[in-house]
Amino acid sequence: MVHYLPKGCSIPNNPTPLPRERPNLTCGAKNEHQPLVFGSSILGSESNIPSQFIWPDHEKPCLEAPELVIPTIDLGVLLSEDSLAVSKAAELVNETCKKHGFFMVVNHGVDSELIDKAYQFMDLLFGLQLSEKQKAQRKLGESYGYASSFVGRFSSKLPWKETLSFRYCPDSPNLVEQYFVNVMGEDFRHFGRLYQEYSEAMSKLSLGIMELLGVSLGLDKAYFRDFFKGNDSILRLNHYPPCQKPDLTLGTGPHSDPTALTILHQDQVGGLQVLADEKWHSVTPIPAAFVVNIGDTFMALSNGIYKSCLHRAVVNKRTVRRSLAFFLCPTMDKAVTPPAGLVNSANPRIYPEFTWATLLEFTQKHYRADMKTLDAFSNWLQQQE
């Protein structure tokens, strides 16, 4: 198989999957002192699912979920002079964000070849030996790095996935590139360049979406764009191996994103599910579209008008699923507080003022993000006063 590489870039040492190493998947009394390791290269064929990955009966997945009908927004209208088209798009966004906060965007301006390269490089990265991936091992309390099913942070209801997350800031040129060089080595510089380019495209796209969100809430279109112009965001690569018993586990458990906005591209395997009207629904991938959803931080910015909705990912027994998730976040010290126009006697202030740094610390050190993150965080803030 030929993998595309940028001009002037060489294949890194051992870029293709190296000899598979059998992870220690044993658990139980006789092996209770052996650490659990999530080895994606072998787990796909394992029929004996370790208990740490088995979810309680009331949280087990429904693999056949009805389709969630969400609007598809043509972002080309933002560049047009058609105020009526912009108004109609804003109305659609307003309606769906009051319900569950999920919609799709097309004509977004992101090069399809760039998306394809991001997946090709992801295949190379997750095909490396576990020891190679662990050079970027995520440290406890941090939100960046390689995580194999969050083993070490949690001991139960573990997600059936591995991830690689890194920080992106438009005011820090080459931050992603340097991250790859620093943690993986010089041979991975072109990986950093590729994901730097992808992050820049996502940041630009997110600011356009923020214009539409501002209009949809009756604000000046520049309000949220300016708020997030300097952002401190996260790009996460998600890799979900096949699972021989997909009805027992979840790729990602039910949660709302603590960030402001998520821009997700999922491959054609499918697996994203959203809780709407008290029932789980699937979101079918569309190759040329991104799935966008509101996060807790933006729910606070909108004074609760827009919803950060529960979602999860299911796995299957046949094939790997991959996705690219860009999480837009404000700068660490920026005060998250709704604009005056969204606070009145009919809609009084709901959440206390906070910074993204404080919410991020809360989710990394004190709380496992779920369906009640923002409420739990608000209570925690009040206790700290």
C-alpha positions as a printed NumPy array, in Angstrom:
array([[  0.   ,   0.   ,   0.   ],
       [  1.398,   3.397,  -0.976],
       [  0.961,   6.182,   1.556],
       [  1.007,   9.81 ,   0.464],
       [  3.759,  11.933,   1.958],
       [  4.343,  15.648,   1.451],
       [  7.083,  16.649,  -0.98 ],
       [ 10.496,  16.519,   0.567],
       [  9.358,  14.213,   3.369],
       [ 10.761,  10.783,   3.982],
       [  9.048,   7.786,   5.476],
       [  9.796,   7.677,   9.206],
       [ 11.591,   4.695,  10.647],
       [  9.161,   1.785,  10.88 ],
       [  6.075,   3.739,   9.784],
       [  4.01 ,   0.698,   8.878],
       [  2.636,  -1.656,  11.522],
       [  5.558,  -3.407,  13.161],
       [  5.501,  -7.003,  14.4  ],
       [  2.471,  -7.311,  16.63 ],
       [  3.167,  -7.686,  20.31 ],
       [  0.67 ,  -9.545,  22.446],
       [ -0.63 ,  -7.179,  25.109],
       [ -1.41 ,  -8.369,  28.576],
       [ -5.188,  -8.583,  28.461],
       [ -5.493, -10.937,  31.376],
       [ -7.559, -10.018,  34.36 ],
       [ -9.096, -11.886,  37.245],
       [ -7.873, -13.387,  40.483],
       [ -4.884, -15.343,  39.235],
       [ -3.582, -12.317,  37.305],
       [ -4.728,  -9.559,  39.578],
       [ -1.229,  -8.154,  39.978],
       [ -0.577,  -7.868,  36.253],
       [ -1.352,  -4.489,  34.7  ],
       [ -4.013,  -4.251,  32.031],
       [ -2.803,  -3.08 ,  28.64 ],
       [ -5.05 ,  -2.038,  25.76 ],
       [ -3.308,  -3.515,  22.734],
       [ -5.388,  -2.544,  19.725],
       [ -3.427,  -4.799,  17.354],
       [ -4.743,  -7.955,  19.008],
       [ -7.969,  -6.903,  20.717],
       [ -9.972,  -7.013,  17.504],
       [ -9.808, -10.813,  17.447],
       [-10.277, -11.394,  21.185],
       [-13.628, -12.904,  22.158],
       [-12.867, -12.737,  25.87 ],
       [-13.546,  -9.109,  26.771],
       [-11.77 ,  -7.984,  29.973],
       [-14.282,  -6.934,  32.617],
       [-12.927,  -3.382,  32.728],
       [-14.351,  -2.809,  29.229],
       [-17.816,  -4.237,  29.924],
       [-20.442,  -1.576,  30.584],
       [-23.422,  -1.931,  32.966],
       [-26.608,  -3.326,  31.436],
       [-28.417,   0.025,  31.492],
       [-25.558,   1.666,  29.562],
       [-24.836,  -1.082,  27.036],
       [-25.16 ,   0.05 ,  23.408],
       [-28.072,  -0.376,  21.065],
       [-26.308,  -1.141,  17.807],
       [-29.385,  -0.593,  15.639],
       [-30.376,   2.99 ,  16.407],
       [-32.773,   5.105,  14.311],
       [-31.254,   7.861,  12.203],
       [-31.063,  11.331,  13.733],
       [-32.323,  13.917,  11.29 ],
       [-30.042,  16.936,  11.616],
       [-29.823,  19.952,   9.319],
       [-27.048,  20.307,   6.764],
       [-25.797,  23.885,   6.642],
       [-24.246,  25.252,   3.47 ],
       [-21.441,  27.493,   4.726],
       [-21.097,  28.977,   1.27 ],
       [-23.905,  31.368,   2.223],
       [-21.522,  33.144,   4.614],
       [-19.456,  34.274,   1.637],
       [-22.459,  35.326,  -0.389],
       [-24.327,  38.592,  -0.307],
       [-27.607,  36.714,   0.138],
       [-28.889,  37.929,   3.508],
       [-32.017,  35.81 ,   3.182],
       [-29.951,  32.617,   2.77 ],
       [-27.851,  33.551,   5.813],
       [-31.009,  34.213,   7.819],
       [-32.47 ,  30.824,   6.875],
       [-29.235,  29.031,   7.8  ],
       [-29.184,  30.869,  11.144],
       [-32.782,  29.821,  11.822],
       [-31.909,  26.172,  11.184],
       [-28.918,  26.412,  13.524],
       [-31.009,  28.104,  16.213],
       [-33.682,  25.418,  16.04 ],
       [-31.319,  22.44 ,  16.207],
       [-29.022,  23.944,  18.873],
       [-31.991,  24.482,  21.19 ],
       [-32.854,  20.784,  20.799],
       [-29.581,  18.854,  20.843],
       [-26.806,  21.029,  19.407],
       [-25.872,  18.817,  16.413],
       [-25.746,  19.829,  12.751],
       [-23.62 ,  19.185,   9.65 ],
       [-21.736,  21.643,   7.474],
       [-20.886,  21.377,   3.771],
       [-19.124,  23.741,   1.353],
       [-16.773,  24.398,   4.266],
       [-13.653,  25.072,   2.216],
       [-11.509,  22.285,   3.728],
       [ -9.549,  20.429,   1.04 ],
       [-10.699,  16.803,   0.749],
       [ -7.112,  15.739,   0.02 ],
       [ -6.029,  17.206,   3.358],
       [ -8.691,  15.122,   5.122],
       [ -7.559,  11.985,   3.265],
       [ -3.927,  12.601,   4.272],
       [ -4.975,  13.056,   7.899],
       [ -6.506,   9.568,   7.833],
       [ -3.531,   8.039,   6.022],
       [ -1.133,   9.427,   8.601],
       [ -3.448,   8.277,  11.388],
       [ -3.27 ,   4.702,  10.044],
       [  0.514,   4.9  ,  10.145],
       [  0.576,   6.28 ,  13.688],
       [ -1.813,   3.779,  15.225],
       [ -0.143,   0.95 ,  13.289],
       [  3.084,   1.492,  15.218],
       [  4.129,  -0.804,  18.038],
       [  2.631,   0.096,  21.404],
       [  6.084,   0.982,  22.763],
       [  6.538,   3.497,  19.942],
       [  3.142,   5.094,  20.537],
       [  3.848,   5.309,  24.25 ],
       [  6.609,   7.821,  23.575],
       [  3.704,  10.273,  23.523],
       [  1.999,   8.709,  26.56 ],
       [ -0.548,  11.036,  28.098],
       [  0.366,  11.908,  31.672],
       [ -2.17 ,  11.824,  34.465],
       [ -4.016,  15.131,  34.688],
       [ -3.062,  16.226,  31.172],
       [ -5.315,  16.458,  28.119],
       [ -2.624,  15.906,  25.479],
       [ -0.773,  12.787,  24.356],
       [ -1.418,   9.143,  23.575],
       [ -4.052,   7.326,  25.598],
       [ -4.798,   3.624,  25.262],
       [ -8.375,   3.419,  26.507],
       [ -7.534,   5.69 ,  29.474],
       [ -6.036,   2.673,  31.243],
       [ -4.428,   4.084,  34.377],
       [ -6.86 ,   6.96 ,  34.768],
       [-10.038,   4.878,  35.108],
       [-10.58 ,   1.304,  36.278],
       [-14.042,   0.544,  34.905],
       [-16.266,   1.327,  31.909],
       [-13.15 ,   1.789,  29.802],
       [-13.69 ,   2.978,  26.218],
       [-12.747,   0.598,  23.387],
       [-10.334,   2.971,  21.673],
       [ -6.954,   4.608,  21.587],
       [ -6.394,   8.291,  20.959],
       [ -3.681,  10.817,  20.253],
       [ -4.434,  14.416,  21.262],
       [ -2.393,  17.565,  20.841],
       [ -2.739,  21.267,  21.437],
       [ -3.25 ,  23.895,  18.756],
       [ -2.952,  27.67 ,  19.188],
       [ -3.08 ,  30.042,  16.206],
       [ -0.77 ,  32.423,  18.077],
       [  1.916,  29.72 ,  18.44 ],
       [  3.195,  28.851,  14.946],
       [  4.386,  25.274,  14.419],
       [  3.146,  24.169,  17.853],
       [  1.773,  20.876,  16.499],
       [  4.87 ,  20.21 ,  14.404],
       [  7.136,  20.787,  17.387],
       [  4.983,  18.53 ,  19.552],
       [  5.562,  15.592,  17.212],
       [  9.288,  16.262,  17.019],
       [  9.631,  16.647,  20.781],
       [  7.704,  13.514,  21.795],
       [  8.072,  11.181,  18.784],
       [ 11.351,  12.29 ,  17.232],
       [ 12.626,  14.088,  14.135],
       [ 11.35 ,  11.328,  11.817],
       [  7.809,  12.414,  12.673],
       [  8.205,  16.084,  11.751],
       [  6.114,  15.722,   8.584],
       [  3.311,  14.184,  10.652],
       [  3.386,  17.357,  12.731],
       [  3.324,  19.541,   9.633],
       [  0.311,  17.691,   8.253],
       [ -1.677,  17.937,  11.469],
       [ -0.594,  21.556,  11.915],
       [ -2.151,  22.27 ,   8.523],
       [ -5.298,  20.33 ,   9.413],
       [ -5.627,  22.187,  12.744],
       [ -5.254,  25.536,  10.985],
       [ -8.053,  24.569,   8.587],
       [-10.269,  23.53 ,  11.506],
       [ -9.595,  26.755,  13.393],
       [-10.52 ,  28.807,  10.329],
       [-13.67 ,  26.735,   9.839],
       [-14.674,  27.05 ,  13.481],
       [-14.475,  30.844,  13.336],
       [-16.818,  30.849,  10.347],
       [-19.246,  28.646,  12.274],
       [-18.973,  31.052,  15.21 ],
       [-20.145,  33.868,  12.942],
       [-23.255,  31.86 ,  12.11 ],
       [-23.841,  31.001,  15.771],
       [-23.632,  34.673,  16.659],
       [-26.211,  35.616,  14.015],
       [-28.456,  32.741,  15.111],
       [-28.521,  34.149,  18.665],
       [-29.313,  37.671,  17.494],
       [-25.794,  38.983,  18.09 ],
       [-23.332,  40.69 ,  15.793],
       [-21.678,  38.026,  13.642],
       [-18.241,  39.138,  14.845],
       [-19.006,  38.642,  18.562],
       [-18.097,  34.959,  18.962],
       [-15.6  ,  35.049,  16.119],
       [-13.614,  37.686,  18.017],
       [-14.055,  35.766,  21.275],
       [-12.386,  32.669,  19.782],
       [ -9.966,  34.356,  17.367],
       [ -7.181,  33.542,  19.76 ],
       [ -8.08 ,  30.004,  20.782],
       [ -6.33 ,  27.23 ,  22.698],
       [ -7.775,  24.157,  21.078],
       [ -7.266,  20.389,  20.837],
       [ -7.078,  18.02 ,  17.869],
       [ -7.77 ,  14.39 ,  18.723],
       [ -7.223,  11.351,  16.52 ],
       [ -9.586,   8.507,  17.476],
       [ -8.93 ,   4.864,  16.588],
       [-11.566,   2.252,  17.461],
       [-10.446,  -1.363,  16.874],
       [-13.015,  -4.024,  15.993],
       [-14.636,  -5.768,  18.952],
       [-15.925,  -9.35 ,  18.82 ],
       [-18.643,  -8.507,  21.341],
       [-19.657,  -4.93 ,  20.468],
       [-22.877,  -5.247,  22.464],
       [-20.863,  -5.307,  25.712],
       [-18.682,  -2.234,  25.394],
       [-18.553,   1.303,  24.003],
       [-15.964,   3.092,  21.909],
       [-16.72 ,   6.255,  23.866],
       [-19.162,   6.425,  26.763],
       [-22.078,   8.881,  27.02 ],
       [-20.807,  12.399,  27.589],
       [-21.157,  16.   ,  26.536],
       [-18.011,  17.775,  25.372],
       [-16.675,  20.238,  27.97 ],
       [-15.148,  22.317,  25.153],
       [-16.906,  25.081,  23.199],
       [-17.414,  23.489,  19.796],
       [-16.548,  20.121,  18.253],
       [-15.91 ,  19.678,  14.533],
       [-15.871,  15.975,  13.753],
       [-15.004,  14.12 ,  10.6  ],
       [-15.832,  10.426,  10.835],
       [-14.848,   7.799,   8.294],
       [-17.527,   5.833,   6.482],
       [-17.77 ,   3.06 ,   9.091],
       [-20.201,   4.977,  11.318],
       [-20.677,   4.68 ,  15.061],
       [-21.599,   8.14 ,  16.368],
       [-24.838,   8.147,  18.377],
       [-26.701,  11.104,  19.91 ],
       [-29.316,  11.079,  22.671],
       [-32.361,  12.997,  21.423],
       [-35.905,  12.801,  22.804],
       [-34.66 ,  10.31 ,  25.421],
       [-33.566,   7.843,  22.733],
       [-30.242,   7.029,  21.108],
       [-30.001,   7.918,  17.407],
       [-27.215,   7.298,  14.898],
       [-25.536,   9.958,  12.759],
       [-24.653,   8.525,   9.35 ],
       [-21.344,   9.788,   7.926],
       [-21.4  ,  11.994,   4.835],
       [-17.938,  12.086,   3.184],
       [-17.974,  15.784,   2.29 ],
       [-19.516,  16.972,   5.561],
       [-18.332,  17.714,   9.085],
       [-20.517,  17.006,  12.1  ],
       [-20.616,  20.013,  14.436],
       [-21.863,  20.002,  18.   ],
       [-22.146,  22.497,  20.826],
       [-20.002,  21.875,  23.921],
       [-20.481,  22.789,  27.575],
       [-18.37 ,  25.945,  27.311],
       [-20.546,  27.352,  24.541],
       [-23.692,  26.28 ,  26.381],
       [-22.482,  28.513,  29.227],
       [-21.63 ,  31.301,  26.748],
       [-25.173,  31.129,  25.35 ],
       [-26.568,  31.223,  28.905],
       [-28.07 ,  27.78 ,  28.424],
       [-30.036,  28.683,  25.303],
       [-28.037,  26.227,  23.194],
       [-27.62 ,  22.644,  24.395],
       [-24.536,  20.527,  24.848],
       [-25.982,  17.096,  24.165],
       [-25.083,  13.574,  25.23 ],
       [-23.375,  11.48 ,  22.589],
       [-21.309,   8.304,  22.418],
       [-19.552,   5.99 ,  19.943],
       [-20.322,   2.325,  19.344],
       [-17.919,  -0.227,  17.851],
       [-18.391,  -3.189,  15.544],
       [-16.852,  -6.629,  15.058],
       [-15.77 ,  -6.201,  11.442],
       [-13.6  ,  -3.154,  10.95 ],
       [-11.634,  -0.312,  12.497],
       [-13.433,   3.009,  12.886],
       [-11.514,   6.313,  12.803],
       [-12.436,   9.918,  13.375],
       [-10.817,  13.345,  13.597],
       [-12.155,  15.632,  16.313],
       [-11.209,  19.308,  16.612],
       [-12.27 ,  20.847,  19.923],
       [-12.459,  24.628,  19.814],
       [-11.645,  26.2  ,  23.179],
       [-11.089,  29.776,  24.335],
       [ -7.696,  30.893,  25.545],
       [ -6.95 ,  29.501,  28.985],
       [ -7.502,  32.71 ,  30.964],
       [-10.45 ,  34.166,  29.02 ],
       [-13.549,  34.741,  31.152],
       [-16.453,  32.601,  29.932],
       [-19.529,  34.717,  30.506],
       [-22.586,  35.25 ,  28.281],
       [-23.032,  38.547,  26.412],
       [-25.429,  40.992,  28.037],
       [-27.934,  40.527,  25.221],
       [-28.545,  36.906,  26.271],
       [-29.256,  37.66 ,  29.917],
       [-32.576,  39.189,  30.99 ],
       [-35.445,  38.704,  33.428],
       [-36.928,  35.952,  31.246],
       [-33.574,  34.201,  30.918],
       [-31.498,  35.034,  34.034],
       [-27.828,  34.092,  34.378],
       [-27.482,  30.31 ,  34.819],
       [-23.785,  29.491,  35.192],
       [-21.035,  31.238,  37.176],
       [-18.18 ,  32.897,  35.325],
       [-15.183,  30.62 ,  34.755],
       [-12.077,  30.179,  32.626],
       [-11.387,  27.309,  30.253],
       [ -8.261,  26.464,  32.277],
       [-10.41 ,  25.846,  35.357],
       [-12.963,  23.682,  33.535],
       [-10.195,  21.724,  31.823],
       [ -8.506,  21.053,  35.167],
       [-11.843,  19.95 ,  36.637],
       [-12.426,  17.382,  33.878],
       [ -8.857,  16.088,  33.984],
       [ -8.326,  15.862,  37.746],
       [-11.69 ,  15.851,  39.504],
       [-14.447,  14.591,  37.243],
       [-15.013,  12.14 ,  34.397],
       [-16.963,  14.024,  31.721],
       [-20.523,  12.741,  31.454],
       [-24.071,  14.048,  31.036],
       [-23.855,  16.404,  34.017],
       [-20.391,  17.909,  33.681],
       [-21.382,  21.57 ,  33.583],
       [-23.77 ,  21.301,  36.536],
       [-21.176,  19.394,  38.58 ],
       [-18.552,  21.98 ,  37.623],
       [-20.823,  24.883,  38.625],
       [-21.416,  23.268,  42.028],
       [-17.706,  22.616,  42.438],
       [-16.897,  26.257,  41.635],
       [-19.351,  27.499,  44.242],
       [-17.795,  25.194,  46.847],
       [-14.372,  26.655,  46.097],
       [-15.514,  30.177,  46.922]])
